[in-house]
């Protein structure tokens, strides 16, 4: 409504794999191809973002830091621990070839007893490996208000590397302003529900399954236009409707 965000399609998958490895394979082999086949999304890395909160934040880090050739923007809102067990600590970062073409943001709630020190540990690991990260430590616990402020900070920074608006990528920490929070846009997008085929990806014992996702399409979605895309993961014990 306030023209601070780029046009984008937002994909909110139902992340219910038993292991992060399952969800990452699901993303790369099934979800992403299904979205690209059905919707008019640009397939370049600089038009692709992945983010999430809690467990979804951990999954987003694992995807973003193992698929650097396909994902340029990674946002982890109050991510819980575990990513450093999946992505080797020595390589936990963005390769030098993509360092000036990528954006990583991590949010930490000062009173968050669920994520605890995991966000700070991730930031330290990134820094040790030479990866710049926008690290936002904000008031709040592991709750809706924290995720909302984190999403606001992330969304207004996406898809701006190398543009005149790039300066917004860094800088101050902010909550959602009241005028934005109260805004009721006349031109609203719409949400569609899709299903796609995937599997559990357990080596030697993979089981076929079907999953679903919510897909937000911008107002006046034009199938002849190529859109940026944000894959937005929910937290543990929740589903794609939570966002």
N, C-alpha and C positions, 0 to 999 in steps of 0.2 A: 504493500500500500504506500510506503514511503520511498519506494524506488531505491532501497539500499541493497537489495539482493538481485542477482542475475536471474533471468528466467531459467527454470530447471524442472525436470521431472524428478519426483521423489519416490523411491521404491522402498516400501516398508515390509520386508519379508518376515514370515513367521519362523523365527530362528529356534528350532527345537531339536537340533542334533544333539546326540549324547556327548560328542567330543568336538573341540574346536576344529580338528582335522576334517571331520565330517562336514561342518558348515562351510569351511573354506573350499573344499572340493565341490560342494553343492553350489557355492557362489560362482566359482570359476568355470565349472563344466556345465551347469544347468541353469541357474537363475539368470546370470548375466546374458548368456546367449538367448534365453527365452524373452527377456526384455528387449534386447536388440532386434529380435525378429518381429516382435509385435508393435513396438513403438519407435517413433522417429528420434532416436537418440544418436548423438555423435559418438563415435567409437574411439576417439583419440584419448590418450591418457590425460591431457590437460582439460578435458571436458568431463572427467569422471572423478567422483568423490565417494568415500565410504566413511561412515561414522556410526556411533552408537553410544549408549550409556551402560554403566555397570558391566555385566557380562557382554553386552553388545559392544561396549567400548573396547574391551579386551579383544573380541573377535575382529573389530575394525582395525585395531593395531596389527593383528596377525595378517589380515588381508592386505592392508596398505603397505606393510613392510616386507611382504613376500611377493607382491605383485606390482613392484614399482614401475615396471614397463607398461602397466595398464591403468594404474591409479596415481593421480598426482596430488590429491587432497585427502588427508586422513585426519579425522577428528575423534578424540576419545574423551567422553564426558564421564568423569568419575569412574574410570575403568578399574575393574577388580584385578587382582593378581592372576598370573598364569601365562601371560604372553611371553615372558622371558624363558618359560619352560618349552614353549613351542618354537619361538624364533631364537636361535643361538645368540647369547648375549654379545658375543664378539662381532656379530653382523647385524645387531639390532639398530637399524638406522637406514638412511637413504643413501644409496651409492653415489659417489662423487659425480657421475655422469648425469644424475638427475637432481643434484642438490640445489641448484639455483632455479629449478623448474618444479619444485614441490613445496607443499605446505603441510606442516604437522601441527596440530593443536591438542594440548592435553589440559583438562580442567580438573581441579582438586577442590573439594569442599573442606573448609577448615574443621568442621565438626562431623565429617563423614567417617563413621566407624565401620562402614561396610567395605568401602574401597581402601580405607586406612592409608598406609604409606605407598601403596602401589603406584598412584599417579606420579609421586615424587621419584620413585625408583625408576619408572619408565623415562622420566625426563633426564635423570642422571645418566642412564644407559645411552640415551640418544646423544647427549652432550659428549660423553666419553668417546663416542664413535664419530664425532664431528658433524652431527645432524642438528641444525637449528630447529627449535621447537617453540611455539608460542605457548607458554605455560601460565595458565590463569588460576591463581589460588583465590577462591572467593568464599565469602561467608555462606554457611549453609551446611546441611547434612545430606544424606543420600535420599533425596526426595524430589518431588515434582518441580518445586521452585528452582532447585539447583540445575536440573536437566534443562528447564525452560531457559534459564539465563545462559547456560552453556550453548544451547542450540541457537539462541539469538546471536551470540558472539561468533559462532561458527558460520552460520548462514550468510551473514553480512560480509564475510571475508572470502567466500568460495568463488572460484573461477575468475580471480582478479590478478593472478600472477602475470607480470608482463604487460599490464594495462595501466591506464592513467590512474586507476583507483587502487593500485597495488599498495600504496602507503597505509591503507586501512588494515593490512594484514597484521601489523604489529601495533603496539601502543597500549592504551589504557584498558582497564578491566571495567566492564559496565553491566548493570542489570538491565532488564527490558524496560525502556522508558515508559512512563505511564501513558503517553499519547500513542505509542505503538500498541501497548497492551489493550487499550480501549478501542482501537481502530476496528471499524466494521466495513471492510472494503465492499464496494458495490459489485466489483468484478471478481467473482470467486472462481477458483479452479474446481475440479471435481475429482472424486476418488473412484477408481475402478478396482475390482477384485479379480486377480488372475490365479490360475492354478498351473503348475508345471510338474513334469516328471523328473524325479531325482532318485537317489538311493542312499543307503547309509554309509557306503564307502568303507566298510570294514574289510580289510584285506583278506581275501579268501572266503569271506562269508557275507558279501554285500547283499542287502535286501532292497528290492525296488520299492519306491514309495512315491506318493504325490504330496506336494506342499502348496502353500498359497501365499500370496502377498497382496498388500494394498499398494496401489499405484496412484499417486497424486499427479494430475495433469494440469498445467497452468491454464488460466483463463484464455479462451480462444486458441486452444491447442491446434496447431497446424501440422498435419502429417507430412507436409512438404518442407517443413523447417527442421533443422537438426538441433536438438536440445542438449544442454548439459544434463547430467544425471547424478543424483545423490542416492546412494544405497544406505538406508538408515536402520540400524539394528536396535531391537528392544532389549530390555534387561532380563535378568534371570527370573524364571517363574511367571513371565508375562507373555504377551503375544503381539501380533502385528497391529492389533487395534489400540494398543496402549498409547502409542504416539498420537 
